[in-house]
Amino acid sequence: MSSRADRLLCCAVAYTNAEVQDVPIPVINSSTTIENVIESMMNVLWYEAKQNMSESMTDMPSDPYLHAVDIDTSEPGIVASKNKLDIHRRKLPIPNINYTQRKPMKLYNTFEDLTPDVSNECALGRAEKDLQKKTQKAQRNACKEIKNERASLEKIEKREAAKKKRQDETPEEREERLTEMREKKAQKKALQLEQDDDSKKKKKKETNMEEKSNEENDESISVEKNLQVKDGKEIQNISVNVQEMLEAEASADLNHHSLMPQRIKARNRKTKFHPSPVPFDRHLLALEACWPCQHVKEAFIDIIPDERIKVIQGPPGTGKTTTLIKYLEKYPNNRIFVCAATNVGTANLYKRIVEEGYDCSLLMPQSRIPPGTPVTSQDPSSRIVCSTISGRSGPILDAQQFDVVLVDEAAQCMEAWFWGLIRQEVEHVVMVGDTAQLPALVSEKGQKLGHDRSLMQRIVEARYPYQMLEVQRRMHPEIVSFPNQKFYDNKLQTEYCNAEHFEKLKPYYLFNVKGKCEEVNTSFINEMEAEFCVKKAEMFKQYSDNVIILCPYQAQARQVLSYGANVEVHTVDSFQGREADIVILSIVRTNQSGFWSDSRRLCVALTRAKHVMCIVGNGEEWSGTLEELYKNANDRNAVIHV
């Protein structure tokens, strides 16, 4: 492909045309072969890609030839303007995408002698500055977005009010209004005619002056009409048939057609771009390269215990990441690939590894590295390499060989993704995670088919021996009380170190704020909760600089930033695996569960705080698990009515 946009377009077309089975993941047992597993996992990836494409294109035609590419965003999609479709690409043949078994290629170390020697202190200093700049920029953008949203809502309200007024008016009032409109229209037309006359007079005057000037300088102006001569040969103009050039370009290489999308330009403010999801092609290629050795296959399929395959179940605060990093010492002579499912999780894992003093390389696109991450090395030939799961099959790491694979937050990884990590040379696999926290992100139909099930969840449910971390050292006993009772059957033990500067504060609050939930562009906000969270964050800043506001929706996060929050604001999903001294959680929803219908998200949200946990919401109208949370807080005298 000539560009990333071409590849994305081709993938979009391939996913749209894919024939997949709408069936659950088959049962994997001792009678299942590795070929059957790869085939079923391949179907899962094709199904998810197709579902994501169809969900993002619900109001668009199903014809794959109508998929366009936005060069500015490098994403496939369709541009709609005034209820019309504008296809901004050349009508060249759609190439076929065939995923075949690849032989490992030798990749030269392009990063050798190019990676600067950067100390951790310098990198941390730059990371802090970048984080500060990006936080300020996010606040400004949030303010602009909220301002625009409010202006739009005001316009809608004005239109609705005017419409209602017109419906209720009498015939006399209607006639008076129409007469006034006619007079205004006539005045406007007369003013426009007057301006046109002035413009014509001015233009005529300028034309006369220009003609006069041309006549005066006519003798000094000459136009060369003869053909240029170079080396005694004439150079003639050549007419080009653009259509013939396009046809020649299309048929230049029958085995590898090239799609050349044109730049998309907004013709008016109503132009809207409908994006399509990022392709799954890396995972598909990884599955084809998967061929595990015998003991790995037996452990994952036959559920035969093996010391080289470790499974660690770690509830929040029990030190999952710390336990995973300790395994770096156990394999001093092996090449190790350390990974997580998400960009944020990978960056946090890499930061912890560097802080422990290990020489490790981070292989991620620069745009995907979260601010605040000190990158000290990007050498793919390092003994320890950290990247995302999909990065293992990227162009830089695909040909690299690793003996050991360490996976953090393994319960958040689709089983189909995990199989792509397992190559013939892999001898040791260590996965840590928590099946009670967030699963993999899949389509709505995929959830019903069990596509969000991780390999870790499957083998744990199949009674593969695993290590359970039962001692949590992160949270105050009051904070962990409800999650321990609700999600972990009171199995967690607490070893908490009291912090002197938090003794004046209660560790657990539930502020009953009777705000109103509003829907904004398929998301939700609660202005009263947002304002209250900002005020509480400012109050808690005197006790700690590590104060975080958590929101279930991105719209609510932007709403919080618009009030000038001088603390970090995150969504619940993006903050999994992280912690803070003080966490302020905005529930947003009132009479419906919505986002919180999945109790695993609530488990994540309630277990991020170390010393102080503040829950903000209208608890009297909650339902489901949220209602249990409110009753529990009320019984503990932790509810404060605002």
C-alpha positions as CSV (number, residue, x, y, z in Angstrom):
1,M,0.0,0.0,0.0
2,S,1.2,3.5,-0.7
3,S,0.0,5.0,2.6
4,R,-1.6,4.1,5.9
5,A,-4.9,5.5,4.6
6,D,-4.8,3.0,1.7
7,R,-4.3,0.2,4.1
8,L,-7.2,1.3,6.4
9,L,-9.5,1.7,3.4
10,C,-8.7,-1.8,2.2
11,C,-9.2,-3.3,5.6
12,A,-12.6,-1.5,5.9
13,V,-13.6,-3.0,2.6
14,A,-12.3,-6.4,3.6
15,Y,-14.2,-6.4,6.9
16,T,-17.4,-5.3,5.2
17,N,-17.2,-8.1,2.7
18,A,-16.1,-10.7,5.2
19,E,-18.3,-13.8,5.7
20,V,-18.3,-14.7,9.4
21,Q,-20.3,-17.0,11.6
22,D,-22.6,-15.5,14.1
23,V,-21.9,-18.2,16.7
24,P,-20.4,-18.2,20.2
25,I,-16.8,-19.3,20.8
26,P,-16.8,-23.1,20.8
27,V,-15.9,-25.1,23.8
28,I,-12.1,-25.7,24.0
29,N,-11.1,-29.0,25.5
30,S,-8.7,-31.9,25.1
31,S,-10.3,-32.9,21.8
32,T,-9.7,-29.5,20.3
33,T,-6.7,-29.1,18.0
34,I,-4.6,-25.9,17.6
35,E,-6.0,-25.5,14.1
36,N,-9.5,-25.4,15.5
37,V,-8.5,-22.8,18.1
38,I,-6.9,-20.6,15.5
39,E,-9.9,-20.9,13.1
40,S,-12.3,-20.0,15.9
41,M,-10.2,-17.0,17.1
42,M,-9.8,-15.8,13.5
43,N,-13.6,-15.8,13.1
44,V,-13.9,-13.8,16.4
45,L,-11.6,-11.1,15.0
46,W,-13.3,-10.9,11.6
47,Y,-16.7,-10.8,13.4
48,E,-15.6,-8.0,15.7
49,A,-14.1,-6.0,12.8
50,K,-17.3,-6.4,10.8
51,Q,-19.5,-5.5,13.8
52,N,-17.5,-2.4,14.5
53,M,-17.7,-1.3,10.9
54,S,-21.5,-1.8,10.8
55,E,-22.1,-0.1,14.1
56,S,-20.2,3.0,13.0
57,M,-22.0,3.1,9.6
58,T,-25.6,2.6,10.8
59,D,-26.8,5.6,8.8
60,M,-24.6,5.0,5.8
61,P,-25.0,2.7,2.7
62,S,-23.7,-0.8,3.1
63,D,-21.9,-0.8,-0.2
64,P,-18.2,-1.2,0.5
65,Y,-17.3,0.9,-2.5
66,L,-18.7,3.9,-0.8
67,H,-16.1,3.9,2.0
68,A,-13.9,7.0,1.8
69,V,-10.7,7.9,3.6
70,D,-10.1,11.1,5.5
71,I,-6.4,11.8,4.9
72,D,-6.2,14.2,7.8
73,T,-7.2,11.6,10.3
74,S,-6.0,8.5,8.4
75,E,-9.2,6.8,9.1
76,P,-11.7,5.1,6.7
77,G,-15.2,6.6,6.6
78,I,-17.8,8.5,4.7
79,V,-18.3,12.2,4.3
80,A,-21.9,13.4,4.4
81,S,-22.9,17.0,3.4
82,K,-26.4,18.3,3.3
83,N,-27.9,14.7,3.4
84,K,-25.7,13.9,0.4
85,L,-22.7,11.6,0.2
86,D,-19.4,12.9,-1.1
87,I,-17.0,10.1,-2.0
88,H,-13.5,11.6,-1.9
89,R,-11.4,8.9,-3.6
90,R,-10.5,7.7,-7.0
91,K,-12.7,4.9,-8.4
92,L,-9.9,2.4,-8.7
93,P,-10.2,-1.4,-8.2
94,I,-10.6,-2.5,-4.6
95,P,-7.7,-4.8,-3.8
96,N,-8.1,-8.2,-2.3
97,I,-6.5,-8.7,1.1
98,N,-5.2,-12.2,1.7
99,Y,-3.6,-13.1,5.0
100,T,-1.1,-15.8,4.4
101,Q,1.6,-17.5,6.6
102,R,4.6,-15.3,6.7
103,K,8.3,-16.3,7.1
104,P,10.3,-14.3,9.6
105,M,12.2,-11.5,8.0
106,K,15.5,-10.1,9.3
107,L,14.9,-6.5,10.5
108,Y,17.9,-4.3,10.9
109,N,18.2,-2.2,14.0
110,T,17.2,1.1,12.7
111,F,17.3,2.6,16.2
112,E,21.0,1.8,16.8
113,D,23.2,4.8,17.4
114,L,20.1,7.0,17.0
115,T,18.5,6.8,20.4
116,P,19.9,9.5,22.6
117,D,21.3,8.7,26.0
118,V,18.7,10.3,28.2
119,S,18.7,10.1,32.0
120,N,15.6,9.2,33.9
121,E,15.6,12.6,35.7
122,C,15.8,14.6,32.4
123,A,13.1,12.4,30.9
124,L,10.8,12.9,33.9
125,G,11.3,16.6,33.9
126,R,10.3,16.9,30.2
127,A,7.4,14.5,30.8
128,E,6.1,16.7,33.7
129,K,6.3,19.8,31.4
130,D,4.5,18.1,28.6
131,L,1.8,16.9,31.0
132,Q,1.3,20.4,32.3
133,K,1.0,21.8,28.8
134,K,-1.4,19.1,27.6
135,T,-3.5,19.5,30.8
136,Q,-3.8,23.3,30.1
137,K,-4.7,22.7,26.5
138,A,-7.3,20.1,27.5
139,Q,-8.9,22.6,29.9
140,R,-9.0,25.3,27.1
141,N,-10.5,22.8,24.6
142,A,-13.1,21.6,27.2
143,C,-14.1,25.2,27.9
144,K,-14.6,25.8,24.2
145,E,-16.6,22.6,23.7
146,I,-18.9,23.4,26.6
147,K,-19.4,27.0,25.4
148,N,-20.3,25.7,21.9
149,E,-22.6,23.1,23.4
150,R,-24.4,25.7,25.5
151,A,-24.7,28.1,22.6
152,S,-26.2,25.3,20.5
153,L,-28.7,24.4,23.2
154,E,-29.6,28.1,23.6
155,K,-30.3,28.4,19.9
156,I,-32.5,25.2,20.0
157,E,-34.4,26.6,23.0
158,K,-35.0,29.9,21.2
159,R,-36.2,28.2,18.1
160,E,-38.5,25.9,20.2
161,A,-39.8,28.9,22.1
162,A,-40.5,30.9,18.9
163,K,-42.2,27.9,17.4
164,K,-44.5,27.5,20.5
165,K,-45.2,31.2,20.4
166,R,-46.3,31.0,16.8
167,Q,-48.6,28.0,17.5
168,D,-50.3,29.9,20.3
169,E,-50.7,33.3,18.6
170,T,-54.1,34.7,17.4
171,P,-54.9,35.5,13.7
172,E,-54.4,39.2,14.5
173,E,-51.0,38.6,16.0
174,R,-50.1,36.4,13.1
175,E,-51.0,39.0,10.5
176,E,-49.1,41.7,12.5
177,R,-46.0,39.4,12.6
178,L,-46.1,38.7,8.9
179,T,-46.5,42.4,8.1
180,E,-43.4,43.2,10.2
181,M,-41.5,40.4,8.4
182,R,-42.4,41.8,5.0
183,E,-41.3,45.3,5.9
184,K,-38.0,44.0,7.2
185,K,-37.5,41.9,4.1
186,A,-38.3,45.0,1.9
187,Q,-35.9,47.2,3.8
188,K,-33.2,44.5,3.6
189,K,-33.7,44.2,-0.2
190,A,-33.5,48.0,-0.7
191,L,-30.3,48.2,1.3
192,Q,-28.8,45.3,-0.7
193,L,-29.7,47.1,-4.0
194,E,-28.1,50.3,-2.8
195,Q,-24.9,48.4,-1.8
196,D,-24.9,46.7,-5.2
197,D,-25.1,50.0,-7.0
198,D,-22.3,51.4,-5.0
199,S,-20.2,48.3,-5.7
200,K,-20.9,48.6,-9.4
201,K,-19.9,52.3,-9.5
202,K,-16.7,51.6,-7.6
203,K,-15.8,48.6,-9.8
204,K,-16.4,50.7,-13.0
205,K,-14.2,53.4,-11.7
206,E,-11.4,51.0,-11.0
207,T,-11.8,49.4,-14.4
208,N,-11.5,52.8,-16.1
209,M,-8.3,53.6,-14.1
210,E,-6.8,50.3,-15.0
211,E,-7.5,50.7,-18.7
212,K,-6.0,54.1,-18.7
213,S,-2.9,52.8,-17.0
214,N,-2.6,49.9,-19.5
215,E,-2.8,52.4,-22.4
216,E,0.0,54.5,-20.9
217,N,2.3,51.5,-20.4
218,D,1.4,49.6,-23.5
219,E,4.7,50.2,-25.2
220,S,6.6,48.7,-22.2
221,I,4.6,45.5,-22.1
222,S,5.2,42.6,-24.6
223,V,4.0,39.1,-24.6
224,E,6.2,36.3,-25.8
225,K,4.2,34.1,-28.1
226,N,6.9,32.2,-29.9
227,L,8.0,28.8,-28.8
228,Q,11.0,28.4,-26.6
229,V,14.1,26.9,-28.2
230,K,16.7,24.8,-26.3
231,D,19.7,23.3,-28.0
232,G,18.1,24.0,-31.3
233,K,15.0,22.0,-30.5
234,E,11.5,23.2,-30.0
235,I,9.6,22.4,-26.8
236,Q,5.9,22.1,-27.6
237,N,2.9,21.9,-25.2
238,I,1.7,18.4,-24.5
239,S,-2.0,17.7,-23.9
240,V,-2.6,15.1,-21.2
241,N,-5.6,12.8,-21.0
242,V,-6.2,12.5,-17.3
243,Q,-8.6,9.6,-17.7
244,E,-6.0,7.6,-19.6
245,M,-3.4,8.3,-16.9
246,L,-5.8,7.0,-14.2
247,E,-6.6,3.8,-16.2
248,A,-2.9,3.2,-16.8
249,E,-2.2,3.7,-13.1
250,A,-5.0,1.2,-12.2
251,S,-3.7,-1.5,-14.6
252,A,0.0,-0.9,-14.0
253,D,0.2,-3.7,-11.5
254,L,-2.6,-6.3,-11.7
255,N,-1.3,-8.1,-8.5
256,H,-1.1,-5.0,-6.3
257,H,-3.6,-2.3,-7.0
258,S,-3.0,1.0,-5.3
259,L,-5.9,3.1,-3.9
260,M,-5.1,6.8,-3.9
261,P,-7.6,8.7,-1.8
262,Q,-8.0,12.4,-2.3
263,R,-7.9,15.0,0.4
264,I,-11.3,15.6,2.0
265,K,-12.2,19.3,2.4
266,A,-15.2,20.5,4.3
267,R,-17.4,22.4,1.9
268,N,-19.5,23.9,4.6
269,R,-20.0,23.8,8.4
270,K,-22.6,21.0,8.0
271,T,-20.1,18.6,6.5
272,K,-19.7,15.6,8.8
273,F,-17.2,12.8,8.7
274,H,-18.3,9.3,9.8
275,P,-15.3,7.4,11.0
276,S,-14.7,3.7,10.9
277,P,-12.8,1.7,13.5
278,V,-9.0,1.0,13.4
279,P,-8.4,-2.3,11.6
280,F,-7.6,-5.6,13.3
281,D,-5.1,-6.7,10.7
282,R,-2.2,-7.0,13.1
283,H,-4.1,-9.4,15.3
284,L,-5.1,-11.4,12.2
285,L,-1.6,-11.7,11.0
286,A,-0.4,-12.6,14.6
287,L,-2.9,-15.5,14.7
288,E,-1.4,-16.9,11.5
289,A,2.1,-16.7,13.0
290,C,0.9,-18.5,16.1
291,W,2.1,-22.1,16.6
292,P,2.8,-22.8,20.3
293,C,5.2,-25.4,21.6
294,Q,3.8,-28.6,23.1
295,H,3.7,-27.6,26.8
296,V,2.1,-24.2,26.1
297,K,-0.5,-25.8,23.9
298,E,-1.3,-28.5,26.6
299,A,-1.7,-25.8,29.3
300,F,-4.0,-23.6,27.3
301,I,-6.1,-26.3,25.6
302,D,-5.9,-29.4,27.7
303,I,-5.5,-27.4,31.0
304,I,-2.5,-29.4,32.0
305,P,-0.6,-27.6,34.8
306,D,2.9,-26.6,34.0
307,E,5.4,-24.6,36.0
308,R,6.4,-22.6,33.0
309,I,2.8,-21.2,32.7
310,K,1.9,-18.9,35.6
311,V,-1.6,-17.4,36.2
312,I,-1.9,-14.8,39.0
313,Q,-5.3,-13.5,40.1
314,G,-4.8,-10.1,41.8
315,P,-7.6,-8.0,43.2
316,P,-7.1,-4.2,43.4
317,G,-4.2,-3.1,45.6
318,T,-2.6,-6.5,45.9
319,G,0.4,-5.6,43.8
320,K,-0.3,-7.3,40.4
321,T,2.2,-5.2,38.5
322,T,4.8,-5.5,41.2
323,T,4.5,-9.3,41.2
324,L,4.8,-9.3,37.4
325,I,8.0,-7.2,37.4
326,K,9.6,-9.6,39.9
327,Y,9.5,-12.2,37.2
328,L,12.1,-10.2,35.3
329,E,14.7,-11.4,37.9
330,K,13.8,-15.0,37.4
331,Y,14.8,-14.9,33.7
332,P,18.1,-13.1,33.6
333,N,19.3,-14.8,30.4
334,N,16.1,-14.7,28.4
335,R,14.6,-12.2,26.0
336,I,11.4,-10.9,27.6
337,F,8.4,-9.3,26.0
338,V,6.3,-7.4,28.5
339,C,2.9,-6.1,27.3
340,A,-0.7,-5.0,28.2
341,A,-3.9,-4.7,26.1
342,T,-4.1,-0.8,26.2
343,N,-1.7,2.0,25.5
344,V,-2.3,3.5,28.9
345,G,-1.7,0.2,30.6
346,T,1.5,-0.4,28.6
347,A,2.9,3.0,29.4
348,N,2.2,2.6,33.2
349,L,3.8,-0.8,33.1
350,Y,6.9,0.5,31.3
351,K,7.2,3.4,33.8
352,R,7.2,1.0,36.7
353,I,9.9,-1.2,35.1
354,V,12.2,1.8,34.5
355,E,11.6,3.0,38.1
356,E,12.8,-0.5,39.3
357,G,16.1,0.1,37.5
358,Y,15.7,-2.3,34.5
359,D,17.0,-1.4,31.0
360,C,13.8,-1.7,28.9
361,S,12.7,-0.4,25.6
362,L,9.3,1.1,24.8
363,L,8.0,0.3,21.3
364,M,4.9,2.4,20.7
365,P,4.0,5.2,18.2
366,Q,4.8,8.6,19.6
367,S,1.2,9.7,19.3
368,R,0.1,6.8,21.5
369,I,2.4,7.4,24.4
370,P,0.5,9.1,27.2
371,P,2.0,12.4,28.6
372,G,4.2,11.9,31.6
373,T,5.9,8.7,30.3
374,P,9.7,8.9,30.4
375,V,11.0,7.1,27.3
376,T,14.7,6.2,27.8
377,S,15.1,3.7,25.0
378,Q,13.3,2.5,21.8
379,D,15.7,-0.2,20.8
380,P,13.8,-3.3,19.5
381,S,16.9,-5.5,20.1
382,S,16.9,-4.9,23.9
383,R,16.7,-7.9,26.1
384,I,13.5,-6.5,27.7
385,V,10.9,-4.9,25.3
386,C,7.6,-3.4,26.4
387,S,4.8,-2.8,24.0
388,T,1.1,-3.3,23.4
389,I,-0.2,-6.8,22.5
390,S,-0.9,-5.6,18.9
391,G,2.6,-4.1,18.8
392,R,4.1,-7.6,19.0
393,S,3.0,-8.1,15.4
394,G,3.9,-4.6,14.2
395,P,6.6,-4.1,11.5
396,I,9.4,-3.5,14.1
397,L,8.8,-6.4,16.5
398,D,7.3,-9.0,14.1
399,A,10.7,-10.6,13.3
400,Q,12.0,-10.4,16.9
401,Q,12.1,-13.6,19.0
402,F,11.2,-13.7,22.7
403,D,11.5,-16.6,25.1
404,V,9.3,-15.2,27.8
405,V,6.0,-13.3,27.6
406,L,4.6,-11.3,30.6
407,V,1.1,-10.0,30.2
408,D,-0.3,-7.3,32.6
409,E,-4.1,-6.9,33.0
410,A,-4.6,-10.2,31.2
411,A,-8.3,-10.3,32.1
412,Q,-8.7,-7.2,29.8
413,C,-7.3,-9.0,26.8
414,M,-9.4,-10.9,24.3
415,E,-8.4,-14.5,24.0
416,A,-8.0,-14.1,20.2
417,W,-5.4,-11.3,20.9
418,F,-3.5,-13.5,23.5
419,W,-3.0,-16.4,21.0
420,G,-1.2,-14.0,18.7
421,L,1.6,-13.6,21.3
422,I,2.4,-17.3,21.4
423,R,5.1,-18.2,18.9
424,Q,7.1,-21.4,18.6
425,E,10.1,-20.0,20.6
426,V,8.0,-19.0,23.6
427,E,8.8,-21.2,26.6
428,H,7.4,-19.2,29.6
429,V,4.2,-17.3,29.9
430,V,3.1,-15.3,33.0
431,M,-0.3,-13.6,33.0
432,V,-1.6,-11.4,35.9
433,G,-5.1,-9.8,36.1
434,D,-8.4,-9.7,37.8
435,T,-11.4,-11.3,36.3
436,A,-13.7,-9.1,38.6
437,Q,-12.5,-6.0,36.8
438,L,-13.0,-4.7,33.3
439,P,-13.1,-7.2,30.4
440,A,-12.0,-6.7,26.8
441,L,-13.8,-4.0,24.8
442,V,-15.9,-5.7,22.1
443,S,-19.1,-5.0,20.2
444,E,-22.5,-5.4,21.8
445,K,-23.3,-8.5,19.8
446,G,-19.8,-9.8,20.6
447,Q,-20.5,-9.6,24.3
448,K,-23.5,-11.9,23.9
449,L,-21.3,-14.4,22.0
450,G,-18.6,-14.3,24.7
451,H,-16.0,-12.5,22.7
452,D,-15.0,-10.4,25.7
453,R,-13.9,-13.5,27.5
454,S,-10.1,-13.6,28.1
455,L,-7.9,-16.6,28.0
456,M,-7.2,-16.0,31.7
457,Q,-10.9,-16.1,32.5
458,R,-11.4,-19.4,30.6
459,I,-8.5,-21.3,32.1
460,V,-9.4,-20.1,35.6
461,E,-13.0,-21.2,35.2
462,A,-11.6,-24.5,33.9
463,R,-9.8,-24.9,37.3
464,Y,-6.3,-24.3,36.0
465,P,-4.1,-23.8,39.2
466,Y,-3.5,-20.1,39.8
467,Q,-2.0,-17.9,42.5
468,M,-4.4,-15.7,44.4
469,L,-3.0,-12.4,45.9
470,E,-5.1,-11.9,49.0
471,V,-3.3,-9.1,50.8
472,Q,-4.1,-5.6,49.7
473,R,-1.9,-2.7,50.8
474,R,-3.3,0.2,48.8
475,M,-6.7,1.1,50.3
476,H,-7.9,2.2,53.7
477,P,-10.0,-0.5,55.4
478,E,-13.1,1.7,55.1
479,I,-12.5,2.1,51.3
480,V,-12.1,-1.6,50.6
481,S,-15.0,-2.6,52.8
482,F,-17.8,-2.6,50.2
483,P,-15.8,-3.9,47.2
484,N,-14.4,-6.7,49.4
485,Q,-17.9,-7.7,50.5
486,K,-19.6,-7.3,47.0
487,F,-16.9,-8.5,44.6
488,Y,-14.4,-10.7,46.5
489,D,-16.5,-12.6,49.1
490,N,-14.5,-10.9,52.0
491,K,-11.4,-12.8,51.0
492,L,-9.2,-9.8,51.0
493,Q,-6.9,-9.0,53.9
494,T,-5.7,-5.4,54.5
495,E,-2.3,-4.2,55.5
496,Y,-2.7,-0.4,55.5
497,C,-0.2,2.1,56.6
498,N,-1.8,5.2,58.2
499,A,-0.8,8.5,56.7
500,E,-0.6,11.4,59.3
501,H,-1.7,14.2,56.9
502,F,-5.0,12.3,56.2
503,E,-5.9,11.7,59.8
504,K,-8.2,14.9,59.9
505,L,-10.2,13.4,57.0
506,K,-12.7,10.6,56.9
507,P,-11.6,7.9,54.5
508,Y,-15.0,7.3,53.0
509,Y,-17.7,9.8,51.9
510,L,-20.9,9.6,49.9
511,F,-22.2,13.1,49.1
512,N,-25.8,12.9,48.1
513,V,-26.0,15.7,45.5
514,K,-29.4,16.0,43.8
515,G,-28.1,16.9,40.4
516,K,-29.9,16.3,37.1
517,C,-28.4,13.9,34.4
518,E,-28.6,15.3,30.8
519,E,-27.8,13.6,27.5
520,V,-25.4,15.4,25.2
521,N,-24.5,13.8,21.9
522,T,-25.1,10.2,23.0
523,S,-23.1,10.9,26.2
524,F,-24.2,12.2,29.6
525,I,-23.4,15.1,31.9
526,N,-24.4,16.3,35.4
527,E,-23.5,19.9,35.9
528,M,-24.3,20.1,39.6
529,E,-22.1,17.0,40.3
530,A,-19.3,18.4,38.1
531,E,-19.2,21.8,39.9
532,F,-19.3,20.0,43.3
533,C,-16.4,17.7,42.4
534,V,-14.3,20.7,41.4
535,K,-15.0,22.5,44.7
536,K,-14.1,19.3,46.7
537,A,-10.9,18.8,44.7
538,E,-9.8,22.3,45.5
539,M,-10.5,21.7,49.2
540,F,-8.5,18.4,49.2
541,K,-5.5,19.9,47.4
542,Q,-4.3,21.2,50.8
543,Y,-3.8,17.6,52.0
544,S,-2.3,16.1,48.8
545,D,-1.3,17.0,45.3
546,N,-2.4,13.5,44.1
547,V,-6.1,14.2,43.7
548,I,-8.1,12.6,40.9
549,I,-11.6,13.2,39.6
550,L,-13.1,10.1,37.9
551,C,-16.0,10.2,35.5
552,P,-17.9,7.4,33.7
553,Y,-18.4,9.5,30.6
554,Q,-16.1,11.7,28.5
555,A,-18.7,14.4,28.3
556,Q,-18.7,14.7,32.1
557,A,-14.9,14.8,32.1
558,R,-15.0,17.8,29.7
559,Q,-17.7,19.4,31.9
560,V,-15.5,19.1,34.9
561,L,-12.5,20.6,33.0
562,S,-14.7,23.5,31.9
563,Y,-15.1,24.5,35.5
564,G,-11.4,25.0,35.8
565,A,-10.4,21.9,37.6
566,N,-6.8,22.1,38.8
567,V,-6.5,18.3,39.1
568,E,-6.3,15.4,36.8
569,V,-9.6,14.2,35.3
570,H,-10.0,10.7,33.9
571,T,-12.6,8.3,32.8
572,V,-13.1,5.1,34.8
573,D,-12.0,2.8,31.9
574,S,-8.8,4.7,31.3
575,F,-7.8,4.7,34.9
576,Q,-7.8,0.9,35.5
577,G,-4.4,-0.2,36.9
578,R,-3.7,3.2,38.4
579,E,-4.2,4.7,41.9
580,A,-4.3,8.1,43.7
581,D,-4.3,9.4,47.3
582,I,-7.7,11.0,47.0
583,V,-10.3,10.0,44.4
584,I,-13.6,11.9,43.7
585,L,-16.0,9.8,41.7
586,S,-18.9,11.4,39.8
587,I,-21.7,8.9,39.3
588,V,-23.6,11.2,36.8
589,R,-26.6,8.9,36.2
590,T,-29.6,9.1,38.4
591,N,-32.7,6.9,37.9
592,Q,-31.0,4.5,35.4
593,S,-27.8,2.5,35.8
594,G,-26.5,2.9,32.2
595,F,-22.7,2.8,32.4
596,W,-22.9,1.1,35.8
597,S,-25.0,-1.8,34.8
598,D,-21.7,-3.7,34.5
599,S,-20.6,-4.1,38.1
600,R,-17.0,-4.7,37.0
601,R,-16.7,-1.0,36.2
602,L,-18.0,-0.1,39.6
603,C,-15.4,-2.4,41.1
604,V,-12.6,-0.5,39.2
605,A,-14.0,2.9,40.2
606,L,-14.3,2.1,43.9
607,T,-10.8,0.7,44.3
608,R,-8.6,3.5,42.9
609,A,-8.2,5.5,46.1
610,K,-5.6,5.0,48.7
611,H,-6.6,7.3,51.6
612,V,-9.8,9.1,50.8
613,M,-12.7,8.0,48.6
614,C,-15.5,10.4,47.8
615,I,-18.6,9.3,45.9
616,V,-20.8,12.1,44.4
617,G,-24.3,11.4,43.2
618,N,-28.1,11.3,43.8
619,G,-28.1,8.1,45.8
620,E,-31.8,8.2,46.7
621,E,-32.6,7.5,43.0
622,W,-30.0,4.8,42.3
623,S,-30.9,1.3,41.4
624,G,-29.2,-2.1,41.1
625,T,-25.6,-2.3,42.5
626,L,-25.6,1.5,43.0
627,E,-28.6,1.1,45.3
628,E,-26.7,-1.4,47.4
629,L,-23.7,1.0,47.5
630,Y,-26.0,3.8,48.9
631,K,-27.6,1.5,51.5
632,N,-24.1,0.3,52.6
633,A,-22.9,3.9,53.0
634,N,-26.0,4.9,54.9
635,D,-25.6,2.0,57.3
636,R,-22.0,3.1,58.0
637,N,-23.1,6.8,58.5
638,A,-21.0,7.8,55.6
639,V,-23.7,9.7,53.7
640,I,-23.6,13.5,53.7
641,H,-26.7,15.3,52.2
642,V,-25.8,18.4,50.2
